[in-house]
């Protein structure tokens, strides 16, 4: 079976697109919804991230912790927010290379906004057997696509709960 490089999920949130965008475009706040991300490190911008800006994300999976350097690739208020992950490390993101891209799209929908979150595996140059083996070790037996699909579902549910609570 071939590798799956992109997975997405959507949910309708009962807020206007601008409100959903404003929440998601603040990487420091992502830890409130994501099951894996803890927000950003000190020194990263606290407000909405602008096109071309960078931030360092803090992450955890079980007891393992790491950081990633990310650069914003799209910042269209009320429409689209995206960033690419291009460095990783334990305390400092030193290991550079294409890792993943994340995109959030916001579309007006009945009663609010359809938020679509997409993860793309940017490790295209990795041989499939090597990537699949490392992915299954890092995700306790799943592929990264399956793992991220589950994380996307959790993130979107948490985002909806928080935004609709006001």
N, C-alpha and C positions, 0 to 999 in steps of 0.2 A: 504494500500500500504506500502511495506517495505521501510526502509531507503536506500538511495543510498550512499555508502561510498566512491566512487571514481569517479571522472570526469576528462576528459582530453580534450585537444584541440591541434591542430597542425597548423603550418604555414611554408611556405618556404620563407626563407630570402636569398637574393642574396649576401651572404658573406660566406667565408669558415667556417667549423665547429669550428675551433680554435678561430675565431673572435667572433662568437656567444657565445661560452662557456666563453670566457674571460669577456664579458659584463655581462652575467647572474651570474657568480660566484663571483661577487662583490656586496654583499648585500647592501652596502651603496648606490649603484646606482639604486636599484630596484624601488625606488620611482619615477624615471623618466618614468617608463612604467606602473606601477600598479595603478589601480584606488583606491586602499585601502592602500597600503603600502607607507610610507614616507621616507624609507631608514632606517638607523640605528642610535642609540644614540651615543653621544660622548663616546669615549673609545672603541668602536667596531672597529675591523680591517678595514682599508680602502681599501686594495687590495683584490685580489682573495682569497676567504676563503679556507682554507686547511681542509682536512679530520680530524674530531674530534674537530675542533675549534668551538667556540660559538660566538654568536652575539645577540644583543638586537635590535629587529625590532620595529620601530615606525609605528603605524597604525591609520587610521581614517575611520569612516563611518558616513557621515553627520557631526554633531557637536560632536560626541563621539570620544574620543581619548584613546588609550591604547598601552601598550608595550608587547612584547613577547620575551621570551628567546628561542633561536634556536640553535641547534647543527648540524653541517654538517655531513651527513652520507655517502655521496659519492662525490668525487672530482676527476674525470677522465677527464683531459683536452681534449676538442674536442669531448667527448662522453657523459658524464653524470655528472650532479650536483644535489645534493639532500640535504635536511635538514628536521629535525623534530622540531616541535613547542611543547615545553614541560613545559612552564610556562607562565602565563599571569598576568597582573595587570594594574592599572591606571598609576602610575609613575614608579613603580618597578615591574618586573614580579615575584610576590610572590606566587601566587596560582599555585601549581605544579601538573602535571598530563599529560597524553597523550591528545593532542589537535588535531594536524593535521600533515601531512607530505606533503612536496612539492618535486617534481622531475622534472628535465628538461633533456631531451634526445636530442642529436644532431646527425643527420645522413646526410651524403652527399646526395644531391638530385640534379636533373637537375637544373643547374644555381645557386647552393648554398647549403643551409642547411635546412633540415626539423627540426624545433624546436618543440618538444612536451612537453607541460607543463601538469603535473598531480597533482591534489589535492586529498589527502586521508584523510577522517575523522577518526581520531584515537580514538574517543570517543565510542568505541565498548561496553563498560560496561554500558553506559547510557541506561536506558529504552527508547524505541522508542517514546512513547507518551511525555515523558519529553523533550527529545532532539528535537522532532518536534515542540513542543510548544515554547521552548526557541529560536529555530532557526527562527521561523516565527516572533517572537517579534524582534529579532536582525536584521532581513533582510527585514522588512516591508512586511511580508506576504509570503515570499518564503521559500523554503527549502534551507539549506546551499548548497546542491548539485546544485540546479538551480542557486543560487546566485554566487557560485564559477565558474560555467560554463560560466556565463556572464563575470565575472572578468577575467577569463583566455583568453577569446576571445579578450577583450579590451587590456590586457597586451601584448598579442602576436602581435596585430596590431600595438601598440605603439612601441614595440621592433623592428619590421620590418621597420617601418617608420624611426626610429632613426638610425639603423644600415645601412640601404641603403642610407641614406642621407650623410653618412660618418662621 
